Amino acid sequence: MKIPQIPVVNPVGSGDATLAGLAYGLSKEWMDEKILRLGNVCGMLNAQENETGKINVQQIADLKKKIQVIRI
């Protein structure tokens, strides 16, 4: 997976946000690539906020386009 560089403000909770995105995708029975994208996006968006556990949902679609999933 290749992810873009982002400005990091507060990385606390980013692992939890990543897991939340993965869990959401799994609950919707999405394909693996879509689940991985959402999980990473949630973690990255959390790291860009001052407040822990907060993401800007309006930025999800744009950031998902910038993530490249590489099959091995």
All heavy atoms as a GROMACS GRO file, in nm:
protein
  548
    1MET      N    1   0.085  -0.116   0.000
    1MET     CA    2   0.000   0.000   0.000
    1MET      C    3   0.090   0.122   0.000
    1MET      O    4   0.187   0.128   0.073
    1MET     CB    5  -0.090  -0.002   0.123
    1MET     CG    6  -0.179   0.117   0.134
    1MET     SD    7  -0.308   0.102   0.258
    1MET     CE    8  -0.403  -0.029   0.188
    2LYS      N    9   0.053   0.219  -0.081
    2LYS     CA   10   0.124   0.347  -0.082
    2LYS      C   11   0.025   0.454  -0.039
    2LYS      O   12  -0.084   0.465  -0.094
    2LYS     CB   13   0.177   0.379  -0.222
    2LYS     CG   14   0.290   0.290  -0.265
    2LYS     CD   15   0.346   0.336  -0.398
    2LYS     CE   16   0.458   0.244  -0.442
    2LYS     NZ   17   0.515   0.288  -0.570
    3ILE      N   18   0.066   0.530   0.062
    3ILE     CA   19  -0.019   0.637   0.112
    3ILE      C   20   0.054   0.770   0.095
    3ILE      O   21   0.176   0.775   0.100
    3ILE     CB   22  -0.060   0.614   0.259
    3ILE    CG1   23   0.064   0.605   0.349
    3ILE    CG2   24  -0.145   0.489   0.273
    3ILE    CD1   25   0.033   0.600   0.496
    4PRO      N   26  -0.020   0.877   0.076
    4PRO     CA   27   0.044   1.007   0.058
    4PRO      C   28   0.095   1.062   0.191
    4PRO      O   29   0.046   1.024   0.298
    4PRO     CB   30  -0.069   1.095   0.004
    4PRO     CG   31  -0.193   1.034   0.061
    4PRO     CD   32  -0.166   0.886   0.065
    5GLN      N   33   0.193   1.150   0.183
    5GLN     CA   34   0.237   1.219   0.304
    5GLN      C   35   0.131   1.320   0.342
    5GLN      O   36   0.069   1.383   0.255
    5GLN     CB   37   0.370   1.288   0.280
    5GLN     CG   38   0.486   1.193   0.270
    5GLN     CD   39   0.620   1.266   0.271
    5GLN    OE1   40   0.629   1.383   0.237
    5GLN    NE2   41   0.723   1.196   0.311
    6ILE      N   42   0.111   1.334   0.472
    6ILE     CA   43   0.011   1.428   0.523
    6ILE      C   44   0.073   1.510   0.634
    6ILE      O   45   0.168   1.466   0.699
    6ILE     CB   46  -0.114   1.354   0.576
    6ILE    CG1   47  -0.074   1.255   0.686
    6ILE    CG2   48  -0.190   1.285   0.465
    6ILE    CD1   49  -0.188   1.201   0.769
    7PRO      N   50   0.017   1.627   0.661
    7PRO     CA   51   0.063   1.703   0.777
    7PRO      C   52   0.004   1.640   0.904
    7PRO      O   53  -0.116   1.620   0.914
    7PRO     CB   54   0.006   1.843   0.754
    7PRO     CG   55  -0.111   1.823   0.663
    7PRO     CD   56  -0.080   1.701   0.580
    8VAL      N   57   0.090   1.602   0.997
    8VAL     CA   58   0.045   1.538   1.120
    8VAL      C   59   0.038   1.642   1.231
    8VAL      O   60   0.136   1.709   1.261
    8VAL     CB   61   0.139   1.422   1.160
    8VAL    CG1   62   0.098   1.364   1.294
    8VAL    CG2   63   0.138   1.314   1.053
    9VAL      N   64  -0.080   1.653   1.292
    9VAL     CA   65  -0.102   1.746   1.402
    9VAL      C   66  -0.102   1.672   1.536
    9VAL      O   67  -0.036   1.714   1.630
    9VAL     CB   68  -0.235   1.822   1.382
    9VAL    CG1   69  -0.264   1.914   1.499
    9VAL    CG2   70  -0.234   1.900   1.251
   10ASN      N   71  -0.177   1.561   1.541
   10ASN     CA   72  -0.190   1.485   1.665
   10ASN      C   73  -0.218   1.339   1.629
   10ASN      O   74  -0.331   1.303   1.599
   10ASN     CB   75  -0.304   1.542   1.750
   10ASN     CG   76  -0.325   1.465   1.880
   10ASN    OD1   77  -0.243   1.383   1.920
   10ASN    ND2   78  -0.436   1.491   1.946
   11PRO      N   79  -0.117   1.252   1.636
   11PRO     CA   80  -0.138   1.114   1.596
   11PRO      C   81  -0.207   1.025   1.700
   11PRO      O   82  -0.239   0.911   1.672
   11PRO     CB   83   0.004   1.064   1.569
   11PRO     CG   84   0.089   1.143   1.663
   11PRO     CD   85   0.024   1.279   1.667
   12VAL      N   86  -0.233   1.079   1.819
   12VAL     CA   87  -0.295   0.999   1.925
   12VAL      C   88  -0.433   0.952   1.878
   12VAL      O   89  -0.516   1.030   1.834
   12VAL     CB   90  -0.308   1.081   2.056
   12VAL    CG1   91  -0.383   1.001   2.161
   12VAL    CG2   92  -0.171   1.122   2.106
   13GLY      N   93  -0.456   0.823   1.887
   13GLY     CA   94  -0.584   0.766   1.849
   13GLY      C   95  -0.593   0.726   1.703
   13GLY      O   96  -0.696   0.674   1.659
   14SER      N   97  -0.487   0.746   1.628
   14SER     CA   98  -0.492   0.714   1.485
   14SER      C   99  -0.504   0.563   1.460
   14SER      O  100  -0.570   0.521   1.366
   14SER     CB  101  -0.370   0.770   1.413
   14SER     OG  102  -0.375   0.910   1.412
   15GLY      N  103  -0.441   0.483   1.545
   15GLY     CA  104  -0.456   0.337   1.533
   15GLY      C  105  -0.600   0.295   1.559
   15GLY      O  106  -0.654   0.210   1.489
   16ASP      N  107  -0.660   0.356   1.660
   16ASP     CA  108  -0.800   0.326   1.691
   16ASP      C  109  -0.891   0.369   1.576
   16ASP      O  110  -0.986   0.298   1.540
   16ASP     CB  111  -0.843   0.396   1.819
   16ASP     CG  112  -0.773   0.342   1.942
   16ASP    OD1  113  -0.730   0.224   1.940
   16ASP    OD2  114  -0.761   0.417   2.041
   17ALA      N  115  -0.862   0.485   1.518
   17ALA     CA  116  -0.942   0.534   1.406
   17ALA      C  117  -0.927   0.442   1.285
   17ALA      O  118  -1.024   0.415   1.214
   17ALA     CB  119  -0.902   0.677   1.369
   18THR      N  120  -0.804   0.393   1.263
   18THR     CA  121  -0.781   0.298   1.154
   18THR      C  122  -0.864   0.173   1.175
   18THR      O  123  -0.932   0.124   1.083
   18THR     CB  124  -0.631   0.261   1.145
   18THR    OG1  125  -0.557   0.381   1.121
   18THR    CG2  126  -0.605   0.160   1.036
   19LEU      N  127  -0.860   0.120   1.296
   19LEU     CA  128  -0.936  -0.001   1.328
   19LEU      C  129  -1.086   0.022   1.313
   19LEU      O  130  -1.159  -0.065   1.264
   19LEU     CB  131  -0.903  -0.048   1.470
   19LEU     CG  132  -0.961  -0.181   1.513
   19LEU    CD1  133  -0.922  -0.294   1.417
   19LEU    CD2  134  -0.916  -0.216   1.654
   20ALA      N  135  -1.132   0.140   1.352
   20ALA     CA  136  -1.275   0.172   1.336
   20ALA      C  137  -1.316   0.171   1.189
   20ALA      O  138  -1.422   0.119   1.154
   20ALA     CB  139  -1.305   0.308   1.399
   21GLY      N  140  -1.230   0.227   1.104
   21GLY     CA  141  -1.260   0.226   0.961
   21GLY      C  142  -1.261   0.086   0.904
   21GLY      O  143  -1.348   0.051   0.823
   22LEU      N  144  -1.166   0.002   0.948
   22LEU     CA  145  -1.163  -0.137   0.904
   22LEU      C  146  -1.289  -0.212   0.950
   22LEU      O  147  -1.351  -0.285   0.873
   22LEU     CB  148  -1.039  -0.207   0.957
   22LEU     CG  149  -0.903  -0.159   0.905
   22LEU    CD1  150  -0.790  -0.223   0.983
   22LEU    CD2  151  -0.889  -0.186   0.756
   23ALA      N  152  -1.326  -0.191   1.076
   23ALA     CA  153  -1.444  -0.258   1.131
   23ALA      C  154  -1.571  -0.216   1.058
   23ALA      O  155  -1.658  -0.299   1.030
   23ALA     CB  156  -1.457  -0.229   1.280
   24TYR      N  157  -1.580  -0.088   1.025
   24TYR     CA  158  -1.697  -0.039   0.952
   24TYR      C  159  -1.706  -0.106   0.815
   24TYR      O  160  -1.812  -0.155   0.776
   24TYR     CB  161  -1.692   0.112   0.937
   24TYR     CG  162  -1.813   0.166   0.864
   24TYR    CD1  163  -1.933   0.186   0.931
   24TYR    CD2  164  -1.807   0.197   0.729
   24TYR    CE1  165  -2.044   0.234   0.864
   24TYR    CE2  166  -1.918   0.245   0.661
   24TYR     CZ  167  -2.036   0.264   0.729
   24TYR     OH  168  -2.147   0.310   0.662
   25GLY      N  169  -1.594  -0.110   0.745
   25GLY     CA  170  -1.592  -0.174   0.613
   25GLY      C  171  -1.627  -0.321   0.620
   25GLY      O  172  -1.701  -0.374   0.536
   26LEU      N  173  -1.575  -0.389   0.721
   26LEU     CA  174  -1.609  -0.531   0.739
   26LEU      C  175  -1.758  -0.550   0.768
   26LEU      O  176  -1.820  -0.642   0.717
   26LEU     CB  177  -1.526  -0.591   0.853
   26LEU     CG  178  -1.378  -0.616   0.822
   26LEU    CD1  179  -1.301  -0.647   0.949
   26LEU    CD2  180  -1.363  -0.728   0.721
   27SER      N  181  -1.814  -0.459   0.850
   27SER     CA  182  -1.957  -0.471   0.884
   27SER      C  183  -2.045  -0.451   0.761
   27SER      O  184  -2.157  -0.501   0.757
   27SER     CB  185  -1.995  -0.371   0.993
   27SER     OG  186  -2.003  -0.239   0.941
   28LYS      N  187  -1.994  -0.379   0.663
   28LYS     CA  188  -2.069  -0.355   0.538
   28LYS      C  189  -2.038  -0.461   0.433
   28LYS      O  190  -2.092  -0.456   0.323
   28LYS     CB  191  -2.035  -0.216   0.481
   28LYS     CG  192  -2.076  -0.102   0.571
   28LYS     CD  193  -2.226  -0.098   0.584
   28LYS     CE  194  -2.271   0.020   0.666
   28LYS     NZ  195  -2.416   0.024   0.682
   29GLU      N  196  -1.948  -0.556   0.468
   29GLU     CA  197  -1.907  -0.664   0.379
   29GLU      C  198  -1.850  -0.611   0.248
   29GLU      O  199  -1.875  -0.666   0.140
   29GLU     CB  200  -2.022  -0.762   0.355
   29GLU     CG  201  -2.069  -0.828   0.483
   29GLU     CD  202  -2.181  -0.929   0.462
   29GLU    OE1  203  -2.224  -0.953   0.348
   29GLU    OE2  204  -2.226  -0.985   0.564
   30TRP      N  205  -1.769  -0.505   0.259
   30TRP     CA  206  -1.704  -0.447   0.142
   30TRP      C  207  -1.590  -0.537   0.096
   30TRP      O  208  -1.542  -0.623   0.169
   30TRP     CB  209  -1.648  -0.310   0.175
   30TRP     CG  210  -1.751  -0.203   0.192
   30TRP    CD1  211  -1.884  -0.208   0.159
   30TRP    CD2  212  -1.730  -0.074   0.248
   30TRP    NE1  213  -1.945  -0.090   0.190
   30TRP    CE2  214  -1.854  -0.006   0.245
   30TRP    CE3  215  -1.620  -0.009   0.300
   30TRP    CZ2  216  -1.868   0.125   0.292
   30TRP    CZ3  217  -1.635   0.121   0.346
   30TRP    CH2  218  -1.758   0.186   0.342
   31MET      N  219  -1.542  -0.513  -0.024
   31MET     CA  220  -1.425  -0.582  -0.078
   31MET      C  221  -1.301  -0.535   0.000
   31MET      O  222  -1.298  -0.424   0.053
   31MET     CB  223  -1.408  -0.551  -0.226
   31MET     CG  224  -1.526  -0.594  -0.312
   31MET     SD  225  -1.553  -0.772  -0.314
   31MET     CE  226  -1.412  -0.826  -0.404
   32ASP      N  227  -1.199  -0.621   0.004
   32ASP     CA  228  -1.079  -0.594   0.082
   32ASP      C  229  -1.015  -0.459   0.052
   32ASP      O  230  -0.977  -0.386   0.143
   32ASP     CB  231  -0.974  -0.704   0.061
   32ASP     CG  232  -1.019  -0.839   0.115
   32ASP    OD1  233  -1.117  -0.844   0.193
   32ASP    OD2  234  -0.956  -0.940   0.079
   33GLU      N  235  -1.002  -0.425  -0.075
   33GLU     CA  236  -0.936  -0.300  -0.113
   33GLU      C  237  -1.010  -0.178  -0.056
   33GLU      O  238  -0.949  -0.084  -0.005
   33GLU     CB  239  -0.925  -0.289  -0.264
   33GLU     CG  240  -0.845  -0.170  -0.310
   33GLU     CD  241  -0.820  -0.170  -0.460
   33GLU    OE1  242  -0.798  -0.278  -0.518
   33GLU    OE2  243  -0.822  -0.060  -0.517
   34LYS      N  244  -1.140  -0.181  -0.062
   34LYS     CA  245  -1.220  -0.069  -0.011
   34LYS      C  246  -1.208  -0.059   0.142
   34LYS      O  247  -1.200   0.051   0.196
   34LYS     CB  248  -1.367  -0.089  -0.052
   34LYS     CG  249  -1.455   0.030  -0.026
   34LYS     CD  250  -1.594   0.010  -0.085
   34LYS     CE  251  -1.682   0.129  -0.060
   34LYS     NZ  252  -1.818   0.111  -0.116
   35ILE      N  253  -1.203  -0.173   0.208
   35ILE     CA  254  -1.187  -0.175   0.354
   35ILE      C  255  -1.051  -0.117   0.393
   35ILE      O  256  -1.041  -0.034   0.484
   35ILE     CB  257  -1.201  -0.319   0.408
   35ILE    CG1  258  -1.344  -0.370   0.388
   35ILE    CG2  259  -1.162  -0.326   0.556
   35ILE    CD1  260  -1.361  -0.518   0.413
   36LEU      N  261  -0.946  -0.159   0.323
   36LEU     CA  262  -0.811  -0.109   0.353
   36LEU      C  263  -0.801   0.041   0.330
   36LEU      O  264  -0.738   0.113   0.409
   36LEU     CB  265  -0.708  -0.182   0.268
   36LEU     CG  266  -0.684  -0.329   0.304
   36LEU    CD1  267  -0.597  -0.395   0.197
   36LEU    CD2  268  -0.619  -0.340   0.441
   37ARG      N  269  -0.860   0.089   0.224
   37ARG     CA  270  -0.857   0.233   0.196
   37ARG      C  271  -0.924   0.312   0.309
   37ARG      O  272  -0.871   0.410   0.359
   37ARG     CB  273  -0.926   0.265   0.065
   37ARG     CG  274  -0.846   0.234  -0.058
   37ARG     CD  275  -0.924   0.278  -0.183
   37ARG     NE  276  -0.869   0.216  -0.301
   37ARG     CZ  277  -0.766   0.264  -0.368
   37ARG    NH1  278  -0.708   0.374  -0.328
   37ARG    NH2  279  -0.723   0.201  -0.475
   38LEU      N  280  -1.045   0.268   0.347
   38LEU     CA  281  -1.118   0.342   0.450
   38LEU      C  282  -1.043   0.338   0.583
   38LEU      O  283  -1.034   0.440   0.651
   38LEU     CB  284  -1.260   0.287   0.468
   38LEU     CG  285  -1.341   0.362   0.574
   38LEU    CD1  286  -1.362   0.508   0.533
   38LEU    CD2  287  -1.473   0.294   0.599
   39GLY      N  288  -0.991   0.224   0.621
   39GLY     CA  289  -0.918   0.216   0.747
   39GLY      C  290  -0.801   0.312   0.750
   39GLY      O  291  -0.783   0.386   0.847
   40ASN      N  292  -0.722   0.312   0.645
   40ASN     CA  293  -0.607   0.403   0.639
   40ASN      C  294  -0.650   0.549   0.636
   40ASN      O  295  -0.589   0.633   0.701
   40ASN     CB  296  -0.520   0.369   0.518
   40ASN     CG  297  -0.429   0.253   0.547
   40ASN    OD1  298  -0.323   0.271   0.604
   40ASN    ND2  299  -0.471   0.134   0.509
   41VAL      N  300  -0.754   0.579   0.563
   41VAL     CA  301  -0.803   0.717   0.557
   41VAL      C  302  -0.846   0.765   0.695
   41VAL      O  303  -0.814   0.877   0.735
   41VAL     CB  304  -0.918   0.730   0.455
   41VAL    CG1  305  -0.993   0.860   0.472
   41VAL    CG2  306  -0.864   0.720   0.314
   42CYS      N  307  -0.917   0.682   0.768
   42CYS     CA  308  -0.963   0.722   0.902
   42CYS      C  309  -0.845   0.751   0.994
   42CYS      O  310  -0.845   0.851   1.067
   42CYS     CB  311  -1.053   0.615   0.962
   42CYS     SG  312  -1.214   0.604   0.884
   43GLY      N  313  -0.744   0.666   0.991
   43GLY     CA  314  -0.625   0.690   1.072
   43GLY      C  315  -0.552   0.817   1.032
   43GLY      O  316  -0.508   0.895   1.116
   44MET      N  317  -0.539   0.839   0.902
   44MET     CA  318  -0.470   0.957   0.852
   44MET      C  319  -0.547   1.086   0.886
   44MET      O  320  -0.487   1.186   0.926
   44MET     CB  321  -0.449   0.945   0.701
   44MET     CG  322  -0.354   0.834   0.664
   44MET     SD  323  -0.354   0.796   0.488
   44MET     CE  324  -0.270   0.940   0.425
   45LEU      N  325  -0.678   1.082   0.869
   45LEU     CA  326  -0.757   1.202   0.900
   45LEU      C  327  -0.754   1.234   1.048
   45LEU      O  328  -0.750   1.351   1.086
   45LEU     CB  329  -0.901   1.185   0.850
   45LEU     CG  330  -0.920   1.186   0.699
   45LEU    CD1  331  -1.066   1.158   0.663
   45LEU    CD2  332  -0.875   1.319   0.640
   46ASN      N  333  -0.753   1.131   1.132
   46ASN     CA  334  -0.743   1.154   1.276
   46ASN      C  335  -0.612   1.225   1.310
   46ASN      O  336  -0.609   1.316   1.393
   46ASN     CB  337  -0.751   1.022   1.352
   46ASN     CG  338  -0.734   1.041   1.501
   46ASN    OD1  339  -0.826   1.078   1.570
   46ASN    ND2  340  -0.613   1.017   1.551
   47ALA      N  341  -0.504   1.185   1.245
   47ALA     CA  342  -0.372   1.244   1.273
   47ALA      C  343  -0.364   1.391   1.231
   47ALA      O  344  -0.276   1.464   1.276
   47ALA     CB  345  -0.263   1.164   1.200
   48GLN      N  346  -0.456   1.435   1.148
   48GLN     CA  347  -0.455   1.573   1.100
   48GLN      C  348  -0.538   1.668   1.187
   48GLN      O  349  -0.545   1.787   1.160
   48GLN     CB  350  -0.506   1.579   0.956
   48GLN     CG  351  -0.413   1.511   0.858
   48GLN     CD  352  -0.464   1.520   0.716
   48GLN    OE1  353  -0.506   1.626   0.671
   48GLN    NE2  354  -0.459   1.409   0.646
   49GLU      N  355  -0.600   1.614   1.290
   49GLU     CA  356  -0.686   1.695   1.377
   49GLU      C  357  -0.620   1.721   1.512
   49GLU      O  358  -0.545   1.639   1.562
   49GLU     CB  359  -0.820   1.623   1.401
   49GLU     CG  360  -0.903   1.601   1.277
   49GLU     CD  361  -0.962   1.729   1.221
   49GLU    OE1  362  -0.982   1.826   1.297
   49GLU    OE2  363  -0.989   1.732   1.100
   50ASN      N  364  -0.653   1.834   1.572
   50ASN     CA  365  -0.606   1.863   1.708
   50ASN      C  366  -0.674   1.773   1.809
   50ASN      O  367  -0.613   1.727   1.904
   50ASN     CB  368  -0.635   2.010   1.745
   50ASN     CG  369  -0.539   2.105   1.678
   50ASN    OD1  370  -0.420   2.077   1.670
   50ASN    ND2  371  -0.590   2.217   1.631
   51GLU      N  372  -0.801   1.746   1.787
   51GLU     CA  373  -0.882   1.669   1.881
   51GLU      C  374  -0.868   1.519   1.852
   51GLU      O  375  -0.885   1.475   1.739
   51GLU     CB  376  -1.028   1.711   1.868
   51GLU     CG  377  -1.120   1.651   1.971
   51GLU     CD  378  -1.262   1.701   1.957
   51GLU    OE1  379  -1.282   1.808   1.896
   51GLU    OE2  380  -1.353   1.632   2.004
   52THR      N  381  -0.837   1.443   1.955
   52THR     CA  382  -0.822   1.297   1.940
   52THR      C  383  -0.956   1.233   1.910
   52THR      O  384  -1.058   1.266   1.970
   52THR     CB  385  -0.764   1.237   2.070
   52THR    OG1  386  -0.636   1.296   2.093
   52THR    CG2  387  -0.749   1.087   2.060
   53GLY      N  388  -0.957   1.138   1.815
   53GLY     CA  389  -1.078   1.065   1.782
   53GLY      C  390  -1.173   1.139   1.692
   53GLY      O  391  -1.289   1.104   1.681
   54LYS      N  392  -1.125   1.241   1.625
   54LYS     CA  393  -1.211   1.320   1.537
   54LYS      C  394  -1.154   1.311   1.395
   54LYS      O  395  -1.034   1.316   1.374
   54LYS     CB  396  -1.212   1.465   1.581
   54LYS     CG  397  -1.295   1.555   1.494
   54LYS     CD  398  -1.290   1.698   1.542
   54LYS     CE  399  -1.370   1.785   1.447
   54LYS     NZ  400  -1.360   1.925   1.483
   55ILE      N  401  -1.244   1.298   1.297
   55ILE     CA  402  -1.202   1.303   1.156
   55ILE      C  403  -1.296   1.396   1.081
   55ILE      O  404  -1.411   1.414   1.120
   55ILE     CB  405  -1.198   1.164   1.089
   55ILE    CG1  406  -1.336   1.103   1.078
   55ILE    CG2  407  -1.103   1.070   1.160
   55ILE    CD1  408  -1.342   0.979   0.991
   56ASN      N  409  -1.246   1.452   0.973
   56ASN     CA  410  -1.327   1.537   0.887
   56ASN      C  411  -1.382   1.447   0.776
   56ASN      O  412  -1.312   1.416   0.680
   56ASN     CB  413  -1.242   1.650   0.829
   56ASN     CG  414  -1.323   1.745   0.743
   56ASN    OD1  415  -1.431   1.713   0.696
   56ASN    ND2  416  -1.269   1.863   0.722
   57VAL      N  417  -1.507   1.406   0.788
   57VAL     CA  418  -1.566   1.312   0.693
   57VAL      C  419  -1.575   1.369   0.552
   57VAL      O  420  -1.583   1.294   0.455
   57VAL     CB  421  -1.704   1.260   0.739
   57VAL    CG1  422  -1.690   1.179   0.866
   57VAL    CG2  423  -1.802   1.374   0.759
   58GLN      N  424  -1.570   1.500   0.538
   58GLN     CA  425  -1.577   1.562   0.406
   58GLN      C  426  -1.448   1.539   0.327
   58GLN      O  427  -1.447   1.559   0.206
   58GLN     CB  428  -1.606   1.711   0.420
   58GLN     CG  429  -1.744   1.737   0.478
   58GLN     CD  430  -1.766   1.882   0.512
   58GLN    OE1  431  -1.672   1.957   0.535
   58GLN    NE2  432  -1.892   1.923   0.516
   59GLN      N  433  -1.342   1.495   0.393
   59GLN     CA  434  -1.214   1.472   0.326
   59GLN      C  435  -1.192   1.324   0.291
   59GLN      O  436  -1.091   1.290   0.230
   59GLN     CB  437  -1.099   1.521   0.413
   59GLN     CG  438  -1.099   1.671   0.432
   59GLN     CD  439  -0.986   1.716   0.522
   59GLN    OE1  440  -0.927   1.637   0.594
   59GLN    NE2  441  -0.955   1.844   0.516
   60ILE      N  442  -1.284   1.238   0.328
   60ILE     CA  443  -1.265   1.094   0.306
   60ILE      C  444  -1.248   1.061   0.158
   60ILE      O  445  -1.153   0.994   0.119
   60ILE     CB  446  -1.381   1.012   0.367
   60ILE    CG1  447  -1.374   1.018   0.520
   60ILE    CG2  448  -1.376   0.867   0.320
   60ILE    CD1  449  -1.491   0.951   0.590
   61ALA      N  450  -1.339   1.106   0.075
   61ALA     CA  451  -1.336   1.069  -0.068
   61ALA      C  452  -1.208   1.115  -0.135
   61ALA      O  453  -1.146   1.040  -0.211
   61ALA     CB  454  -1.458   1.127  -0.139
   62ASP      N  455  -1.165   1.237  -0.105
   62ASP     CA  456  -1.044   1.290  -0.169
   62ASP      C  457  -0.920   1.212  -0.127
   62ASP      O  458  -0.838   1.176  -0.211
   62ASP     CB  459  -1.027   1.438  -0.133
   62ASP     CG  460  -0.907   1.500  -0.202
   62ASP    OD1  461  -0.897   1.489  -0.326
   62ASP    OD2  462  -0.823   1.559  -0.132
   63LEU      N  463  -0.908   1.181   0.001
   63LEU     CA  464  -0.790   1.110   0.049
   63LEU      C  465  -0.790   0.964   0.002
   63LEU      O  466  -0.685   0.908  -0.028
   63LEU     CB  467  -0.782   1.119   0.202
   63LEU     CG  468  -0.651   1.078   0.267
   63LEU    CD1  469  -0.532   1.151   0.205
   63LEU    CD2  470  -0.656   1.106   0.416
   64LYS      N  471  -0.908   0.902  -0.009
   64LYS     CA  472  -0.915   0.763  -0.057
   64LYS      C  473  -0.859   0.750  -0.198
   64LYS      O  474  -0.798   0.650  -0.231
   64LYS     CB  475  -1.060   0.712  -0.054
   64LYS     CG  476  -1.101   0.661   0.081
   64LYS     CD  477  -1.239   0.602   0.094
   64LYS     CE  478  -1.324   0.577  -0.018
   64LYS     NZ  479  -1.456   0.524   0.016
   65LYS      N  480  -0.877   0.852  -0.279
   65LYS     CA  481  -0.826   0.850  -0.417
   65LYS      C  482  -0.674   0.851  -0.421
   65LYS      O  483  -0.614   0.807  -0.520
   65LYS     CB  484  -0.879   0.971  -0.494
   65LYS     CG  485  -1.026   0.969  -0.518
   65LYS     CD  486  -1.068   1.098  -0.585
   65LYS     CE  487  -1.220   1.113  -0.585
   65LYS     NZ  488  -1.262   1.244  -0.636
   66LYS      N  489  -0.611   0.902  -0.316
   66LYS     CA  490  -0.466   0.916  -0.313
   66LYS      C  491  -0.394   0.793  -0.258
   66LYS      O  492  -0.272   0.788  -0.256
   66LYS     CB  493  -0.429   1.038  -0.230
   66LYS     CG  494  -0.479   1.168  -0.291
   66LYS     CD  495  -0.448   1.286  -0.204
   66LYS     CE  496  -0.503   1.413  -0.266
   66LYS     NZ  497  -0.482   1.529  -0.179
   67ILE      N  498  -0.469   0.693  -0.214
   67ILE     CA  499  -0.411   0.571  -0.160
   67ILE      C  500  -0.405   0.465  -0.269
   67ILE      O  501  -0.505   0.440  -0.338
   67ILE     CB  502  -0.492   0.519  -0.039
   67ILE    CG1  503  -0.482   0.619   0.075
   67ILE    CG2  504  -0.444   0.382   0.004
   67ILE    CD1  505  -0.566   0.583   0.196
   68GLN      N  506  -0.291   0.405  -0.282
   68GLN     CA  507  -0.272   0.301  -0.382
   68GLN      C  508  -0.256   0.165  -0.313
   68GLN      O  509  -0.164   0.147  -0.234
   68GLN     CB  510  -0.148   0.330  -0.467
   68GLN     CG  511  -0.124   0.229  -0.575
   68GLN     CD  512   0.002   0.259  -0.654
   68GLN    OE1  513   0.080   0.347  -0.620
   68GLN    NE2  514   0.023   0.183  -0.759
   69VAL      N  515  -0.347   0.074  -0.340
   69VAL     CA  516  -0.338  -0.061  -0.286
   69VAL      C  517  -0.266  -0.147  -0.387
   69VAL      O  518  -0.303  -0.152  -0.504
   69VAL     CB  519  -0.479  -0.119  -0.256
   69VAL    CG1  520  -0.469  -0.262  -0.206
   69VAL    CG2  521  -0.553  -0.031  -0.156
   70ILE      N  522  -0.160  -0.214  -0.342
   70ILE     CA  523  -0.077  -0.296  -0.428
   70ILE      C  524  -0.099  -0.443  -0.392
   70ILE      O  525  -0.077  -0.483  -0.277
   70ILE     CB  526   0.072  -0.261  -0.413
   70ILE    CG1  527   0.092  -0.112  -0.446
   70ILE    CG2  528   0.159  -0.349  -0.501
   70ILE    CD1  529   0.226  -0.058  -0.406
   71ARG      N  530  -0.142  -0.521  -0.487
   71ARG     CA  531  -0.164  -0.664  -0.463
   71ARG      C  532  -0.030  -0.737  -0.466
   71ARG      O  533   0.055  -0.708  -0.549
   71ARG     CB  534  -0.256  -0.722  -0.569
   71ARG     CG  535  -0.395  -0.661  -0.563
   71ARG     CD  536  -0.490  -0.734  -0.655
   71ARG     NE  537  -0.618  -0.669  -0.658
   71ARG     CZ  538  -0.718  -0.693  -0.572
   71ARG    NH1  539  -0.701  -0.781  -0.477
   71ARG    NH2  540  -0.832  -0.629  -0.581
   72ILE      N  541  -0.015  -0.830  -0.374
   72ILE     CA  542   0.109  -0.909  -0.371
   72ILE      C  543   0.081  -1.056  -0.393
   72ILE      O  544  -0.029  -1.102  -0.380
   72ILE     CB  545   0.187  -0.891  -0.241
   72ILE    CG1  546   0.098  -0.919  -0.118
   72ILE    CG2  547   0.238  -0.748  -0.232
   72ILE    CD1  548   0.175  -0.924   0.011
   0.00000   0.00000   0.00000
